[in-house]
Amino acid sequence: MRYPCKNRFARRVGVAGCVFALLALVGAGCAYFNTFYNAKKLYADASQTPKARDGATSSGAADQYKKAIEKCQALIAMYPKSKYVDDAMLLIGKCLYEQGEYGDAIAQLAELDSVSRDEDIRAEGRVYAARSYMAKDDIASAVPIARRLVDGDPDNASDESLFLLGTALVKLGEEDQAVKYLEQLATRYPKSAYRVEADLETAEVYAERGENEKSLAVYDRLKAVRLVEKDKIRYLSNLGKLHADMGEYAKAVAVFRELDGYVLDPVAKAANLLVAARAYAGLDSLPVAIDTYKTVAVSYPRSPFSAEAHYRLGEIYQDKLDSLQIAEREFNEVSGQSASSPFADEAISRSSAISKLLKLRDSLKSGAAVDSAGVEFDLAELELFQFKNYVKALGGYKKVLDEYPDSELAPKAAYAIAYIYDVNMGDAQKAREAYEHVVNRYPESQQAEYARQALTRFQTGQPLPPPDQQPGQQPTEQPPEQQPAQQPEKQP
């Protein structure tokens, strides 16, 4: 059978020439296919090579990525109309991404997006562009690309697109939207490779927002999943913290004991030790809590971790052991460990207040002529306004009332007792009785007028007014350095 050749060249060379030309074209097709196939294989081999712990690409893998890029560039240069050109451009972008050359990857993928007509290839390129922006910590640039991937076909958005958009929005602080996309991923793609990390992100967002039950529900569904070590550590660390934040200290301790079987990086270990110590303190296992805090203080000197450890030790020695000298010493250590610690200012304030409290106590013990009622009253004020220790404050005010009932401070102490029961402890019955005592025992005092208003509120069932509208919202007229920034918080 003859295959007529209609072009001028074919007419000149005849049938043999036509066959030769056809073989040349087939050969060319094989050549650019083989070139791209080899580039893909180099990329696949390199991507299977484990990276270093810091995420760096090994020298062998880097060499393979480089060779893959060179083959793709050769294909594009020699066969610019090949059907593999778009694939080659995408593969170059992926190689650049894997090597950590994110800026070059973004530029390459942007060019691909502008010239390719293959929507699937463009979509994959956008995924790697979004990844590259996130790797550069340019989250604001990553979000529009990820949104385009998801919103372009919301019913068929891929698991990776949902994951990219959700995690990017978490970093931007848009948690409501982030959780929506991450939960979509969990629902639509329960077996996705991104499912575990999406669930971990979702649980952490809920915990940060104080939605503890929702966070627990996500962790519960992860119980049945076999986690790799890094995910297991993350899961246990955050679950233990969640239990501690919820006051479920025994559960928190059990979780942290399970973590003992894993090797943690120093930062994660320090953070977990601090939370575990808090859980032990919550269980009143004070020796274990103290030893754990001291371990952190010694193992991580001059760090935010040691600063918090000293602050927590100060709390234990002051609030639970009444060892004020030791507590003062621990609070004084905080700023020296880390001046930028969020506990530094409060530690200074508490140390100063302890110093005042110790001086007041010493004045009572000295035998010198002092205003004992005034000293006892000031001690109660410190406990209330500086330390928020309502039980000790009540004891101090009651001592003034019992031992110095005719003192000018007695009506203030009586009103302070009622105030603590009412505002800080939420004990309506004891508050009502204490207000009635103020009215009956000190009817002409200013505090009696405040107490009458409070009793009227009880009788009419009115809610507690906002702090700035409460008469006598502070039990006494305090010196400026003891005035609280706001009304003491109500304890459950």
Secondary structure, DSSP 8 states (H G I E B T S, - for coil): ------SHHHHHHHHHHHHHHHHHHHHHHHHHHHHHHHHHHHHHHHHTS---TTS---HHHHHHHHHHHHHHHHHHHH-TT-TTHHHHHHHHHHHHHHTT-HHHHHHHHHHHHHH---HHHHHHHHHHHHHHHHHTT-HHHHHHHHHHHHHTSGGG--HHHHHHHHHHHHHHT-HHHHHHHHHHHHHH-TT-TTHHHHHHHHHHHHHHTT-HHHHHHHHHHHTTS---HHHHHHHHHHHHHHHHHTT-HHHHHHHHHHHTTS---HHHHHHHHHHHHHHHHHTT-HHHHHHHHHHHHHHSTTSHHHHHHHHHHHHIIIIIT--HHHHHHHHHHHHHH-TT-TTHHHHHHHHHHHHHHHHHHHHHHS-S---HHHHHHHHHHIIIIIT--HHHHHHHHHHHHHH-TTSTTHHHHHHHHHHIIIIIS--HHHHHHHHHHHHHHSTTSHHHHHHHHHHHHHHHT-----GGGSTT-SSS---GGG--SS------
